[in-house]
Amino acid sequence: MKKIRIRYIILLVFLLILIFNEGNRTLVRRFFEVNKLNRIIKYARYQNELLKKRIHYLENEPSYLERMVRSELNVAAPGEIEYRFSIKD
């Protein structure tokens, strides 16, 4: 019984040293910052790859350029009929 109590006291003292030590808190804070920055970098690389693909298609595929102009600028080709629907509440 006394050995178990001593182990708990030693464990508690060790945990208190870890918690109240400024260096350990800084280390944990930096760990989370590094993880956050790694996620941001991974997302930026993913976006970069998407943009590279988009540039490639814009340079090499005329139909892709036409589709992008139609979707983003709402342009209709000559002779096309444009239908617009209004939603009433």
N, C-alpha and C positions, 0 to 999 in steps of 0.2 A: 504494500500500500504506500509506503514511504517512497519507494523507488518511482512509482507512477507519479506521485505528487512532485517529486524533484524534476522528473522529465517534463511535466507540464509547465513548471516554473521556468525551466531552462528554455523551453520552446516559446513561452510567453515573452521572456526577456529578449530572445533572439528576434522575434517578430516586432517587438517594440523598437529595437535598434534599427531594424530595416525600415519601419514605417517613419520614424522620426528623424532619420538620417537624410539630410538635404541632398546628398549625392545620389542616393537611391531613388528619391522622388524625381530628381532631374533625369536620371537614367530611364525611368519608366515613362516620363513625359516625352523624352526624345524617341523612345521606341514607338510610341503611338504616332508621333509626328512623322517618323520615317515611313511607317506603314501608310499613312494618309498620302504622303508625297509619292510613294510608289504607286498607289492607286491612281493618282492624278496623272502620273507619267504614263501608266498603262492606257488610260483612257485617251490621252493626247496622241499616243502612237496609233491607237485604233482609229481615231478621227483622221489622222494623217494618212493612213492607208486608204480610208474611204475617199478622201479628197484626191489622192493620187489616181485611184480608179476612175473617179468622176472626170478628172482632167484628161486621162487617157481616152475615155469614151467621147468626150467633147471634141478632142482633136481628131479622132479616127472614125467616128460614127455619125454621119449626118442626121440619121433618124433620131439619135439620142439628143442632139442639139435641138432639133425641132420639137421633140417631146418636152424638153426642159423649158423652152420658150413658151410653149402652150400652157404648161402647168404653172410656171412661176409668174408669167406676165399676162396670162389670160388672153392670149392672142388666138384669133381664129384665122384659118387659111381662107384665101379668096374663094368665094362660091360656097362656103360652108354655112349651114344654118345653125345658129346658136340658140339653144333652148335654155331658158332660165325659169326656175320654179320658185315661187314664194311660199313660205310655210306660214300659215295663219295660226295664231294661238287660239 
